[in-house]
């Protein structure tokens, strides 16, 4: 911690990066040596030799590596024999060139191949049928015209009944008038009018009954006429349905015959297609056979040339050495500097908080006696007084500030003694 809170000096980044690069180069060199061991087996051996050369990109001296593989004497002899045998096979294959040239000198013979078959277009399917719609019964004859009954007929019947009742009503009225006169009722008297009213009501009822009878008669006549019309309607309907059924049966027969003809044409088309497919397969087989004959010598020559190849023996593997991790010197330098800078910033922030609190309090004196504090830890230095800035607990509460005894030693005017005997500090004077 700086006595006056100065920031830490910047680290040597270039030096740290150079040191890290050198450590990485040393780790790579060690790994190269570790991963190039000499290997000795019953089949032979494998070794490495080094030399000094110049990197064309940088012009610096670098180490160059050469891998050497040697076979055991018996295996070397087998390899030599195998190479000789391969050479003999190549000489034999070269003698096939005349045969290959002769086979390919003959053009492909298409004339003697089976003829390619083609299927004729299918015959037109039967889709036309006789037009039976003209014979269908779509109109209808309802027979006798429907009866037309109206109120005129009812009135005629009613008038006839009224004419029959009228003499009777006139006689009844004449008899009533004579009886009333004999009983002493004068024309226009109350009893006279009441007697005529009663007679009129009875005669009105009889006339209403006559109207009901005329309506019943009209209904009976209408029912008889409707029964006659229904009989004619049913007879005409049955005749039309029978004719339409006959036409439907004829149309079904025509459709069935057309379906049978189309099915026969489909079967014939399938037979023609099967024959054409078989014929074309024979042609393809003949083409394949002729091509095989033309390429027979070439295939034999290729078989000789592409036979068993010379194989190098496989040396046993080993567990390669992993590259050692280079120490991150640059990162460590940066982390150390960051830690110092963070500590400095925390110190400055704590002091700023302390000054801010003092500025808000003004000239207020607060208890800051060492005897009242516990868990005291120094976290910074006052830039002007040089006294420590601490975190501590006072009365069980975590707090942040100075020690009154230290401030009294350099600024006694900022410290006073409370009546309780404990020291107080004027935190406003610290700002």
C-alpha positions as CSV (number, residue, x, y, z in Angstrom):
1,X,0.0,0.0,0.0
2,X,1.4,3.4,-1.0
3,X,2.0,5.8,1.9
4,X,0.1,8.4,0.0
5,X,-2.1,6.1,-2.1
6,X,-0.1,6.2,-5.4
7,X,-1.1,3.9,-8.2
8,X,1.2,0.8,-8.9
9,X,3.7,1.1,-11.7
10,X,2.8,-0.6,-15.1
11,X,4.5,-4.0,-15.5
12,X,7.1,-4.9,-18.2
13,X,4.7,-6.4,-20.8
14,X,7.4,-6.8,-23.5
15,X,9.7,-8.6,-21.1
16,X,7.0,-10.9,-20.0
17,X,6.0,-11.7,-23.6
18,X,9.6,-12.3,-24.6
19,X,10.1,-14.7,-21.6
20,X,7.0,-16.6,-22.4
21,X,8.0,-17.0,-26.1
22,X,11.4,-18.3,-25.1
23,X,9.7,-20.8,-22.7
24,X,7.4,-21.9,-25.5
25,X,10.3,-22.5,-27.8
26,X,12.1,-24.6,-25.2
27,X,9.0,-26.7,-24.6
28,X,8.5,-27.3,-28.3
29,X,12.2,-28.4,-28.8
30,X,11.9,-30.8,-25.8
31,X,8.7,-32.3,-27.3
32,X,10.4,-32.8,-30.7
33,X,13.2,-34.8,-29.1
34,X,10.8,-36.8,-26.9
35,X,8.6,-37.8,-29.9
36,X,11.5,-39.1,-32.1
37,X,12.8,-42.2,-30.4
38,X,14.8,-44.9,-32.1
39,X,12.7,-48.1,-32.6
40,X,14.2,-51.6,-32.9
41,X,12.0,-54.6,-33.8
42,X,12.5,-58.1,-35.3
43,X,11.4,-56.6,-38.6
44,X,14.0,-53.8,-38.6
45,X,14.5,-50.5,-37.1
46,X,13.7,-46.8,-37.3
47,X,16.0,-44.0,-36.3
48,X,16.4,-40.2,-36.5
49,X,19.3,-38.0,-37.4
50,X,19.5,-34.2,-36.9
51,X,21.3,-31.5,-38.8
52,X,21.5,-27.7,-38.8
53,X,19.8,-25.7,-41.6
54,X,18.5,-22.2,-42.2
55,X,14.8,-21.3,-42.1
56,X,14.1,-19.6,-45.5
57,X,11.4,-17.5,-44.0
58,X,13.3,-16.0,-41.1
59,X,17.0,-16.7,-42.0
60,X,17.6,-18.2,-38.5
61,X,19.3,-21.5,-37.8
62,X,16.9,-24.3,-37.1
63,X,17.3,-28.1,-36.5
64,X,16.3,-30.4,-39.4
65,X,15.2,-34.0,-38.8
66,X,15.7,-37.1,-41.1
67,X,13.9,-40.4,-40.6
68,X,15.7,-43.6,-41.5
69,X,14.0,-47.0,-41.8
70,X,16.0,-50.3,-42.2
71,X,14.7,-53.9,-42.6
72,X,16.1,-57.1,-41.1
73,X,18.2,-59.0,-43.7
74,X,15.5,-61.8,-44.2
75,X,12.8,-59.2,-44.7
76,X,14.9,-57.2,-47.0
77,X,15.5,-60.2,-49.2
78,X,11.7,-60.9,-49.3
79,X,11.1,-57.3,-50.3
80,X,13.7,-57.6,-53.1
81,X,12.0,-60.8,-54.3
82,X,8.6,-59.2,-54.2
83,X,9.8,-56.2,-56.2
84,X,11.3,-58.6,-58.8
85,X,8.1,-60.6,-59.0
86,X,6.2,-57.4,-59.6
87,X,8.5,-56.4,-62.4
88,X,7.9,-59.8,-64.0
89,X,4.2,-59.3,-63.8
90,X,4.6,-55.9,-65.5
91,X,6.6,-57.5,-68.3
92,X,4.0,-60.1,-68.8
93,X,1.2,-57.5,-68.9
94,X,3.0,-55.5,-71.5
95,X,2.8,-58.5,-73.8
96,X,-1.0,-58.2,-73.8
97,X,-1.0,-54.9,-75.6
98,X,-1.2,-56.6,-79.1
99,X,-4.3,-58.6,-78.0
100,X,-5.9,-55.5,-76.5
101,X,-5.2,-53.5,-79.7
102,X,-6.6,-56.3,-81.9
103,X,-9.8,-56.6,-79.9
104,X,-10.5,-52.9,-79.9
105,X,-9.6,-52.5,-83.5
106,X,-12.9,-54.3,-84.4
107,X,-15.9,-51.9,-84.3
108,X,-18.9,-52.8,-82.2
109,X,-21.2,-55.1,-84.1
110,X,-24.8,-53.8,-83.8
111,X,-26.1,-55.5,-86.9
112,X,-26.3,-59.0,-85.4
113,X,-27.9,-57.9,-82.1
114,X,-31.5,-58.9,-81.4
115,X,-33.9,-56.3,-82.7
116,X,-35.2,-53.8,-80.2
117,X,-39.0,-54.3,-79.8
118,X,-41.4,-51.4,-79.4
119,X,-45.0,-51.7,-78.3
120,X,-47.7,-50.2,-80.4
121,X,-49.9,-47.6,-78.9
122,X,-53.0,-49.1,-77.2
123,X,-56.2,-49.3,-79.2
124,X,-58.8,-46.7,-78.3
125,X,-61.0,-47.7,-75.5
126,X,-64.7,-48.0,-76.0
127,X,-66.4,-45.0,-74.4
128,X,-69.5,-44.4,-76.5
129,X,-73.0,-45.9,-75.6
130,X,-76.4,-45.6,-77.1
131,X,-78.3,-42.6,-76.1
132,X,-81.2,-44.0,-74.0
133,X,-82.1,-40.6,-72.5
134,X,-84.5,-39.8,-75.4
135,X,-86.7,-42.7,-74.4
136,X,-86.9,-41.9,-70.7
137,X,-90.2,-40.7,-69.4
138,X,-89.6,-37.3,-67.9
139,X,-93.0,-35.8,-68.5
140,X,-96.1,-37.0,-66.8
141,X,-99.8,-37.2,-67.7
142,X,-101.9,-36.9,-64.5
143,X,-104.9,-38.4,-66.3
144,X,-108.3,-36.7,-65.7
145,X,-108.0,-33.0,-64.7
146,X,-108.1,-32.4,-60.9
147,X,-111.6,-31.4,-59.7
148,X,-112.2,-27.7,-59.2
149,X,-114.6,-27.0,-56.4
150,X,-115.4,-23.5,-55.3
151,X,-117.9,-21.6,-53.2
152,X,-120.3,-21.2,-56.1
153,X,-121.3,-24.9,-55.9
154,X,-121.8,-24.6,-52.2
155,X,-124.0,-21.5,-52.7
156,X,-126.1,-23.4,-55.3
157,X,-126.8,-26.2,-52.9
158,X,-127.5,-23.7,-50.1
159,X,-129.9,-21.7,-52.2
160,X,-131.8,-24.9,-53.2
161,X,-132.2,-25.7,-49.5
162,X,-133.2,-22.2,-48.6
163,X,-135.9,-22.2,-51.3
164,X,-137.3,-25.4,-49.8
165,X,-137.3,-23.9,-46.3
166,X,-138.7,-20.5,-47.3
167,X,-142.4,-21.5,-47.5
168,X,-142.1,-23.3,-44.2
169,X,-140.6,-20.2,-42.6
170,X,-143.3,-18.0,-44.0
171,X,-146.0,-20.3,-42.7
172,X,-144.4,-20.4,-39.3
173,X,-144.2,-16.6,-39.1
174,X,-147.9,-16.2,-40.2
175,X,-149.0,-18.8,-37.6
176,X,-147.0,-17.0,-34.9
177,X,-148.4,-13.5,-35.7
178,X,-152.0,-14.9,-35.5
179,X,-151.3,-16.6,-32.2
180,X,-149.7,-13.5,-30.8
181,X,-152.7,-11.4,-31.9
182,X,-155.1,-13.9,-30.3
183,X,-153.1,-13.6,-27.1
184,X,-153.6,-9.9,-27.1
185,X,-150.1,-8.8,-28.2
186,X,-150.3,-5.8,-30.5
187,X,-147.9,-5.3,-33.4
188,X,-144.8,-3.5,-32.1
189,X,-145.3,-4.4,-28.4
190,X,-142.5,-5.9,-26.4
191,X,-144.1,-9.3,-26.2
192,X,-144.9,-9.2,-29.9
193,X,-141.3,-8.4,-30.9
194,X,-139.9,-11.0,-28.5
195,X,-142.0,-13.7,-30.1
196,X,-140.9,-12.8,-33.6
197,X,-137.2,-12.6,-32.4
198,X,-137.4,-16.2,-31.0
199,X,-138.8,-17.4,-34.3
200,X,-136.1,-15.6,-36.2
201,X,-133.4,-17.2,-34.2
202,X,-134.8,-20.7,-34.8
203,X,-135.1,-20.0,-38.5
204,X,-131.5,-18.6,-38.6
205,X,-130.2,-21.8,-37.0
206,X,-132.0,-23.8,-39.6
207,X,-130.4,-21.7,-42.4
208,X,-126.9,-22.3,-40.8
209,X,-127.6,-26.0,-40.8
210,X,-128.5,-25.8,-44.4
211,X,-125.1,-24.1,-45.1
212,X,-123.3,-26.9,-43.3
213,X,-125.1,-29.5,-45.3
214,X,-124.2,-27.7,-48.5
215,X,-120.5,-27.7,-47.4
216,X,-120.6,-31.4,-46.6
217,X,-122.1,-32.2,-50.0
218,X,-119.4,-30.2,-51.7
219,X,-116.7,-32.1,-49.8
220,X,-118.2,-35.4,-50.7
221,X,-118.3,-34.6,-54.4
222,X,-114.7,-33.3,-54.3
223,X,-113.5,-36.5,-52.7
224,X,-115.1,-38.7,-55.4
225,X,-113.5,-36.6,-58.1
226,X,-110.1,-36.7,-56.4
227,X,-110.3,-40.5,-56.1
228,X,-110.9,-40.8,-59.8
229,X,-107.9,-38.5,-60.5
230,X,-105.6,-40.5,-58.2
231,X,-106.5,-43.8,-59.9
232,X,-105.5,-42.3,-63.3
233,X,-102.3,-40.8,-61.8
234,X,-101.1,-44.2,-60.4
235,X,-101.8,-46.0,-63.6
236,X,-99.7,-43.5,-65.6
237,X,-96.9,-43.6,-63.0
238,X,-96.6,-47.4,-63.2
239,X,-96.4,-47.3,-67.0
240,X,-93.6,-44.6,-67.0
241,X,-91.6,-46.5,-64.4
242,X,-91.7,-49.8,-66.3
243,X,-90.5,-48.0,-69.5
244,X,-87.6,-46.4,-67.7
245,X,-86.6,-49.7,-66.0
246,X,-86.4,-51.3,-69.4
247,X,-84.2,-48.5,-70.8
248,X,-81.9,-48.8,-67.7
249,X,-81.4,-52.6,-68.2
250,X,-80.6,-52.0,-71.9
251,X,-78.0,-49.3,-70.9
252,X,-76.4,-51.7,-68.3
253,X,-76.0,-54.4,-70.9
254,X,-74.3,-52.0,-73.3
255,X,-71.9,-50.8,-70.5
256,X,-71.1,-54.4,-69.5
257,X,-70.3,-55.3,-73.1
258,X,-68.1,-52.2,-73.5
259,X,-66.2,-53.1,-70.2
260,X,-65.5,-56.6,-71.5
261,X,-64.1,-55.3,-74.7
262,X,-61.8,-52.8,-72.9
263,X,-60.6,-55.5,-70.5
264,X,-59.7,-57.7,-73.5
265,X,-57.7,-54.8,-75.1
266,X,-55.9,-54.2,-71.8
267,X,-54.8,-57.9,-71.6
268,X,-53.5,-57.8,-75.2
269,X,-51.6,-54.7,-74.4
270,X,-49.9,-56.3,-71.4
271,X,-49.0,-59.3,-73.5
272,X,-47.4,-57.1,-76.1
273,X,-45.5,-55.2,-73.4
274,X,-44.1,-58.4,-71.9
275,X,-42.9,-59.6,-75.2
276,X,-41.2,-56.3,-76.0
277,X,-39.5,-56.3,-72.5
278,X,-38.2,-59.8,-73.0
279,X,-36.9,-58.9,-76.5
280,X,-35.1,-55.8,-75.2
281,X,-33.5,-57.8,-72.3
282,X,-32.1,-60.2,-74.8
283,X,-30.6,-57.3,-76.7
284,X,-29.0,-55.8,-73.6
285,X,-27.5,-59.2,-72.7
286,X,-26.0,-59.5,-76.2
287,X,-24.5,-56.0,-75.9
288,X,-23.0,-56.9,-72.5
289,X,-21.5,-60.1,-73.8
290,X,-19.9,-58.4,-76.8
291,X,-18.5,-55.6,-74.5
292,X,-17.0,-58.3,-72.2
293,X,-15.3,-60.0,-75.1
294,X,-13.8,-56.7,-76.3
295,X,-12.5,-55.9,-72.8
296,X,-11.3,-59.4,-71.8
297,X,-7.6,-58.9,-72.6
298,X,-7.6,-55.4,-71.1
299,X,-9.0,-56.7,-67.9
300,X,-6.4,-59.5,-67.7
301,X,-3.6,-57.0,-68.2
302,X,-5.0,-54.7,-65.5
303,X,-5.3,-57.6,-63.2
304,X,-1.6,-58.4,-63.6
305,X,-0.6,-54.8,-63.1
306,X,-2.9,-54.2,-60.1
307,X,-2.0,-57.4,-58.2
308,X,-0.2,-57.7,-54.9
309,X,1.7,-54.5,-54.2
310,X,4.9,-54.1,-52.3
311,X,4.0,-53.3,-48.7
312,X,6.3,-51.7,-46.1
313,X,6.3,-53.4,-42.7
314,X,4.4,-51.5,-40.0
315,X,6.7,-50.4,-37.1
316,X,5.1,-50.6,-33.6
317,X,3.7,-47.4,-32.3
318,X,4.6,-45.7,-29.1
319,X,2.9,-43.2,-26.8
320,X,4.0,-39.8,-28.0
321,X,5.1,-37.2,-25.5
322,X,2.6,-34.4,-24.9
323,X,3.8,-30.9,-25.2
324,X,4.6,-29.3,-21.8
325,X,2.4,-26.3,-21.1
326,X,4.3,-23.0,-21.3
327,X,3.9,-20.9,-18.2
328,X,1.6,-18.0,-18.9
329,X,4.1,-15.3,-17.9
330,X,2.3,-12.6,-19.7
331,X,-1.0,-13.5,-18.1
332,X,0.5,-13.9,-14.6
333,X,2.1,-10.4,-15.0
334,X,-1.2,-8.9,-16.0
335,X,-3.0,-10.7,-13.2
336,X,-0.5,-9.4,-10.6
337,X,-0.8,-5.9,-11.9
338,X,-4.6,-6.1,-12.0
339,X,-4.5,-7.3,-8.3
340,X,-2.3,-4.4,-7.3
341,X,-4.5,-1.9,-9.3
342,X,-7.7,-3.4,-7.8
343,X,-6.3,-3.1,-4.3
344,X,-5.3,0.5,-5.0
345,X,-8.8,1.3,-6.5
346,X,-10.5,-0.3,-3.4
347,X,-8.3,1.8,-1.2
348,X,-9.1,4.9,-3.1
349,X,-12.9,4.0,-3.1
350,X,-12.8,3.4,0.7
351,X,-11.1,6.7,1.3
352,X,-13.6,8.4,-1.0
353,X,-16.4,6.9,0.9
354,X,-14.9,8.1,4.1
355,X,-14.4,11.6,2.8
356,X,-17.9,11.7,1.4
357,X,-19.3,10.7,4.8
358,X,-17.2,13.3,6.5
359,X,-18.4,16.0,4.1
360,X,-22.0,15.1,4.8
361,X,-21.5,15.1,8.6
362,X,-19.7,18.6,8.6
363,X,-17.9,19.1,11.9
364,X,-19.7,16.3,13.8
365,X,-17.5,14.2,16.1
366,X,-18.0,10.4,16.0
367,X,-16.7,7.8,18.4
368,X,-13.5,6.3,16.9
369,X,-11.6,5.1,19.9
370,X,-9.5,1.9,19.4
371,X,-10.9,0.5,22.6
372,X,-14.4,0.4,21.2
373,X,-13.4,-1.5,18.0
374,X,-12.7,-5.2,17.2
375,X,-11.6,-7.2,14.1
376,X,-9.6,-4.2,13.0
377,X,-8.0,-4.5,9.5
378,X,-6.1,-1.9,7.6
379,X,-7.3,-1.3,4.1
380,X,-5.7,2.0,3.1
381,X,-3.9,5.2,4.1
382,X,-5.2,8.7,4.4
383,X,-3.4,10.8,1.7
384,X,-3.0,13.9,3.7
385,X,-2.5,12.7,7.3
386,X,-0.7,9.4,6.6
387,X,-2.8,7.6,9.2
388,X,-4.4,4.2,8.5
389,X,-7.9,3.6,7.1
390,X,-9.5,0.5,8.7
391,X,-12.5,-1.8,8.6
392,X,-13.7,-3.0,12.0
393,X,-16.7,-3.8,14.1
394,X,-18.0,-1.3,16.7
395,X,-20.9,-2.1,18.9
396,X,-21.4,-5.3,16.7
397,X,-21.8,-3.3,13.5
398,X,-19.3,-3.4,10.6
399,X,-17.8,0.1,9.9
400,X,-15.1,1.9,8.0
401,X,-12.9,4.7,9.3
402,X,-9.7,5.8,11.2
403,X,-8.3,5.2,14.7
404,X,-8.7,8.2,17.0
405,X,-5.4,7.6,18.8
406,X,-3.5,7.8,15.4
407,X,-5.3,11.0,14.3
408,X,-4.6,12.6,17.7
409,X,-0.8,12.0,17.1
410,X,-0.8,14.2,13.9
411,X,-3.9,16.4,14.2
412,X,-5.0,16.7,17.8
413,X,-7.4,19.5,16.8
414,X,-9.6,16.8,15.1
415,X,-9.9,14.7,18.3
416,X,-11.7,15.3,21.5
417,X,-12.5,13.2,24.6
418,X,-16.2,12.4,25.3
419,X,-17.6,12.6,28.9
420,X,-17.5,8.8,28.9
421,X,-13.8,8.9,28.5
422,X,-13.7,7.6,24.9
423,X,-12.1,9.6,22.0
424,X,-14.1,11.0,19.2
425,X,-12.9,12.2,15.7
426,X,-14.2,15.1,13.7
427,X,-14.7,13.2,10.4
428,X,-15.7,16.4,8.6
429,X,-12.2,17.7,9.2
430,X,-10.7,14.7,7.4
431,X,-12.2,15.7,4.0
